[in-house]
């Protein structure tokens, strides 16, 4: 079973202590949090040592902090980007995370060249701390496909720059396997799992933020998706990214249990389906 990560966008406005408790209830190994979760905990009087003690108590770590938003503008937004990067570094170092997510919510890029420079700069800034940057594409934003995201990562050419791969985003951009299978396995830093109906909604952003489905409830062949990644040699934590109104309305621990149960069942099916080279 791979390491399982609870993405906290599915937990509405829960605090970091509440998220750690939820992660434990759901059987997750770690969380992906926002810098604001860390900042809020510190503002409420919890020290770094207190937070590490809570992590140890619950048996749940923090593996990712997200997300960088200012980076695609390149030098034009350098001060804002650096302040944002520094906040992510601070949370990572305090809590032991090794990965920072980078995205854009803008419908257009200033230029691909600026985005490449911005990602390279982010990678260079976090590298002395042993951190890496994972770029995620959204079908409703400027970096809308795996091809575009990989072009930026490849052109940035940093050893600590890679991709985060979301099953919902991949499915809604055509679930094209050739490009995915051509990627270096070690450049996929994280995999996020949710399900979806075959027919897309009228507004992809609304669907992504409010109407995703638990693994097994939709039409994405998630067993094939994970089996394909295993065949490629991808070794990375697997996260849930199931943002929907029902889960958001539940208490964090109940939501985490539902997500953890569904994710473990999927991983078990994928492991049973996958055959290593040499297997009969």
N, C-alpha and C positions, 0 to 999 in steps of 0.2 A: 504494500500500500504506500503510495507516495505521501509526502508531507502535505497536510491539508491546511489551507489558509482561508480565514473568514474575512472577506472584504466588508468593511464597516459602513459602506454606503448603503448597505441593506439594513442598517440598524438605526436609521433616522438620527436622532440627536443624543444617543446614549453617551455617557461619559466613558473615559478610558477604563476606570475600575469596573463599570458595568459591562463594557465590551470584553474585558478579560474573563469575567464571570460567565458571560454568554459563550465565549469561545470554549471554555472548559465544558459547559453544559452540552455543547454541540459536538464535542470530541475533536475539536480543531487543535492543530499544533501551534499555530501562530495567527496573528492578525495583520491586516494591512490597514493603517490608520492615516489620518490627516495630521499635519503639524498642529492644527488647532486642538486636537485631542490632547496632545502632550502639553501644549501651552495652557489649556484650561486646567489640567490636573495640577500643574505647577502653581497656577494662580490660586487654586483652592487649597494650597498648603502642602501638597505632596512633593517630597523631594525625589531626586532620581533614585536614591536608595530605597525609598518607600515604594516606588513604582516597580523597581526590580524585584523587591520582596513580594509584591502582589503577583508579578509574573511567575515567580518561583512557586508561590502558594497555589496558583491555579494550574501550573504546568503548561502555560500558554505564553509563547514569545511574541515578539513583533518582528516581522520579516520584511515589511515594505512600508514606505511612507509615500503618500501621493496627494496631489499631483502637481508637477511643475506646469505652469501655463504661459509664462512670459518668454520662454526660450525661443520661440520661432521667429521673433522679430530681430534676432541677431544683435549687432551693436546698437541699433536704434533704441533698444529697451534694456540696455546692459545693467543699469543701476537697479531697476525693478527686478530683473531676472536674478541678479546676484543676491539681493535681499531674500528673494523667494528660495533660492538654492540654499542659502545659509540657514534658513529656518528648517528646511528638510534635513540638512546635515546635522543640525543640533538634535533633532528628534531621533535620527538614526543612531547617533553616537550614544545618546542617553539610554536608548532602549534595545540596542543591539541589532537593528535592522541593517540589511546590506544592499537593499535595492530601493531606488527612487523612481517612481513612475513619471513619465512625461507625456502630455497630451496637448491638443489644441481644441478649443471649442469654437474657433473662428471659422466662418464659411470660406475664407480665402487666406492665402499666405502672402505676406509681403513679397517674398520670392523663395524659391526652393533653396537658392544659394544662402539666403539669410537663415533659413531653418537649419541647413546643414552646419553653418557656422555656429548657430546658437546651441545645437545639440552637442557639437564638439566642445564648445566652451563649458557647457554643463558637465560633461564627462571629465574634462580636465580639472574642473574645480572640485569635484567630489573624489577624484582618484587618490589624492594623498591620504584620504581617510579610509581607503579600502572599499569604497562604495561604487556602485554601478547604476546606470540609467537605462530604464526600459521604456521604449517608445510604443505607445498604443495607438492604433488607428480607429476612427469612428466613421461609419458610412455616411453620416449626416454632417460632417465637418470637412475642413480643407484636406487633412490627411485622411482620405476616405477609403483607401484600399491597402492591402498588404503590400502591393507592389510599390506604392508611393512611400510607405513607411520604411520598407527595406531599402529603397533608393537613398533615403536620407541617412539611415543608419550606416549603410555601406559607404556612402560618400564622406560621412563624418570620420569614418575609419579610426575608431577608438576601440581599444581592447576591452574597455568597460562600458561599451554602448551596445545595446541589443534591443529585442522586441518583447512586448507583452502581447499574447495572442488570446483574444476573446472569442469563444465559440459563437456567440450571438452576432458579433460584428462580422466574423468570417462568413457565417451563413447568409447574412443579409447582403453581403457583397458577392454572392454567387457560389460560395463554397468551392472555389477553384483549387484543385489539389496540386497542379503542376508547380505553381510558384511556391506553395508551402513546402512541398517535398524537396525543392531545390535549395532551401535555406540551410545554412550550417546549423546543426542541432544545438551547438553550444551558444548560439546567438538568440535562442528563445529562452528568456529569463523567467517567464511566468506564463501560466495558462489559466484563464478564467472561464468558468463553465456556467452556462444557463441554457435553457431550452426555449423554443419558439414554435408557433404554428407555421405551417408551410406558407400561408398567405401573410404578407407583411401588412402592418397597419397603415393608415393614411399618413401618419406623422411618425417617422422613424425615431426621432428624439423622444417623443412621448412614449412610444412603445419601449424604447430602451430604458427609460427612467421609471416607468410605472407598470409595464405589462409583461415583463419577462416571466418565464415559467421555470419551475424546478426541473432538474434533470429527470427525464422520463415522462414528463407531462406534455411534451410537444413533439415536433416532427424532425428535429435535427438528429441525425444518426450520430449521437455522441459516443457510442461504443466504437464506431469506425473512426471517429475523430481522434479519440485517445489512442486507439490501436495504431493509427497511422503515425502519431507522434512517437509512440514506443518503437515502431519499426524504424523511424528516422534516428533513433538513439537519443531523443530528447529526455533529459533528466532534470526535472524542475518541479517545484511545488505546484499543486493544483488548488485553485481558489474557486469559491462560489461567488458569482456576481448576479444574484437573482433579485433584482429590484422590481418589486411589484406592490401594489397597494395593499394586498392582503398581508404579506409578510411585514410590510412597514407598519401595519396597524397592531402587530403582535408585540408582546413583551420581548425584549431582546433574547432572553434564554429560550423561549419557545420558538422564535424565528430561527435561532441558531441550530436548535435540535432538528427542525424540519430540513434545513439546508444540509446539515452534516449527515443525516440519515440518507438523503437522496444522493449526495456526492459519494459517500462510501459504497452505496449499492451500485452506482455507475462504475466506480473504479474496480469493483469486484467483477462486474460483467466484462469490462474491458480487459482485465488481467486474464480472465478465463478465455476470452476470444483471441488474445495475442499469443502467438507462438514464436519463440526465439529461434534464431538460425540453428538448424540441426535437430529441432524437435520433429518427431514423426508426424 
